[in-house]
Structures are given as C-alpha cells and as structure tokens.
Amino acid sequence: MSEIDLKNYRVRTDLIVESIGSSDIQGIKSDERKIDDITISDITVTNDVMELGKKKGKYITISFDDVTDTSNRRRLEDIVTSELLKLMDHLGIDKDKKALVIGLGNYKSTPDSLGPKVLNDLVITRHLCIINNIEIEEGYRNVSGFIPGVMGNTGIEAKDVILGLINQIKPDFVIAVDALASSSIDRVNKTIQMTDTGINPGSGVGNSRIEISKETVGIPVIAIGIPTVVDAVTIVSDTIKYILKKFSYNKANINKHSHKLKPVTSINYLKERYNDLSAEDKEKVLGYLGNLSEEEVKELIFEVLTPIGYNLMVTPKEVDFMVDKLALVLSTSINRALHPKMNQ
C-alpha cells in the first residue's frame, strides 16, 4: 500500500484549541480552568506560528454544553462578559473608548447569520452622542454597529467597508462577530473564541476573505466567533473514531449485567469509563483503516470526497434555534462589557 501524503490536507478549523491539540509547540503558552461545567482556555501565542496559521496574540476559548436552559445561558453570559472585559483591559481599552461592533456573515444563510443577529440586540448609543452633543448617562459608552453583508451581494470586501467607516466615524476599537468552522462535531455550537488577532470573514463557511485586524484597519480588533459548521471529512472521520470508542466501551463492559440491561441507544459511551483499543483490536474492527492515525484517516476521506465534490460544509438540523440562543448570549455579553451600567 502507498503511503498517504498529508501535505494536501489541512484540517478546516478556526479554533486555536483544535489547531494546537495536545502538542507542545514553542511560542504557545496555555492555561485552562473550569467554572462548574464550563471550561475556559487562555492561550497566548508569543510569535506567529506559521505551521498552524495562527498569529501572535491572545486567544480565549470558552467551552460549554448547553445554552437552551435559562440558568445555563446566564452563567455563560457572566463568563463571556468577564473574559471580554479582561481582553479589553489587556488591550488598554478603557470605559471612554468608542466602539464599532461589526456583524459579519450572511443573514440569508442560517449558520452564517450569527454576526448579523448579534447586532440586532446591541445597545447602540452613537446617535445619541452626536445629536446636539447630548451626553449619554454614566455607565454607557459610545457604541456604533454595522452589518457589511457578504461580498457576493455587495461586491465589496468587508475590510474595505469597515475601513471606510473607521475613517469616517473614528472609533477607538472594533469588535467583529462571525461564525466559525470546527474540526470536531463536539465543538459545534458549544464553543466561543475571543481573540485580539482579528478575523478572516467567511472562514466559517470555507470562503475566507481579507482579514480584519489591527494591521489592516489601524485600530485594535477583538474577534468573537462560534463554530456553527464542520466539513464532511470531519463528520466521517469523527464517526470512525466513535465506532472505536463504542467497541472499546463494549469490550470493557461485556461481562457486566447492568450493561446488558441498558438499551443500546441510551448509553453515552463518551461519558463512560473504558480503555482504548489496542492496535490489533483496531485492525480487527476496521481492517486497513484501523492501522491509520486520526490524521491519516482524515486525509484518506479528504482524498475520497473532495474530487467528487462531496466534502460539504454541514450544520446541525436545529441550527436556527441554536444560532438565536447563541446570538443572545453574545449580544447580552457584549452589551454588558461595553456598558457597565447594564451589569447593575
């Protein structure tokens, strides 16, 4: 059998936690902590890591299980607000700095509509500041917002539109919100990433445009995103990985009477204890595929699906409901971070 060449395949993900995985990469400092069932990863990249396509800067990743329950959503909003305030403080953004919030994405494409939906619920105050020089109440700041649309509809790069706005209204910093892509089914609609390195609009749906960052627009840019899609390669390769985990669980529990009494569809084997299969067991279960690493499995699937146009971008069936909930989390958190009075 010929050796699989990995150079043509690059895992499609916008999340730094997936890019670095468990690797010990020079120039990356990582710290992880938990608040109840929410995990916060604080990653600092001290120099550009070209092999990962990640820029120097600070990345905050918040992982959670559920936002459909009101109490869970409010706990998440508290954490997102706190982490956003820390990132603003890291950039030296005080309470008097003017903000421009950009909702990137396509309102007509549900998984790509996160940014525009967040803008719908923001507390915008700039118009109050410029009408007869009215001073807004203490605890609120000058905030403007804009939805630039997508290049396919406007013919204009989002970066150019935003740069024109910046030159005209003179904000001190930008917050850009967009949908992202993940390389793991587990993280879709369950992860928020914030970074001071900027963002490439359209990357979440595989149509990356010119980046929006301090280097391209001249002022600090905080990018906030949530993965709403994965590609077909990820789904198929994750399914193969879950098949192995399922067999591992069955092997570890085959002689337990309690296991035999449980309906197969009610067992979440990912949350149960089991030992990984040996290389010999993997080969018995999957044959040739069992001999391949996770990266080699993804490369093989990529080689199978891409030439025939089946490496599709996929999103869960309940994406419309989830995007609404996630947009509410982000809009509430951004409002509270920008307007301290809303925390009272």
Sequence and secondary structure as in RCSB ss.txt:
>XXXX:A:sequence
MSEIDLKNYRVRTDLIVESIGSSDIQGIKSDERKIDDITISDITVTNDVMELGKKKGKYITISFDDVTDTSNRRR
LEDIVTSELLKLMDHLGIDKDKKALVIGLGNYKSTPDSLGPKVLNDLVITRHLCIINNIEIEEGYRNVSGFIPGV
MGNTGIEAKDVILGLINQIKPDFVIAVDALASSSIDRVNKTIQMTDTGINPGSGVGNSRIEISKETVGIPVIAIG
IPTVVDAVTIVSDTIKYILKKFSYNKANINKHSHKLKPVTSINYLKERYNDLSAEDKEKVLGYLGNLSEEEVKEL
IFEVLTPIGYNLMVTPKEVDFMVDKLALVLSTSINRALHPKMNQ
>XXXX:A:secstr
     GGG       HHHHHTT   TTEEEEEEEETTEEEEEEEESS BTTTTB SEEEEEEE S SSSHHHHHH
HHHHHHHHHHHHHHHTT  TT  EEEEE S TTSGGG HHHHHHHT    HHHHHSTT    TT   EEEE    
HHHHSS HHHHHHHHHHHH  SEEEEEEEEE S GGGTTSEEEEESS B TTGGGT   S BSHHHHSS EEEEE
EEEEEEHHHHHHHHHHHHHHHHHHHHHHTT HHHHHS GGG  GGGS      HHHHHHHHGGGGGS HHHHHHH
HHHHHTTTT   EE  TTHHHHHHHHHHHHHHHHHHHH GGGG 
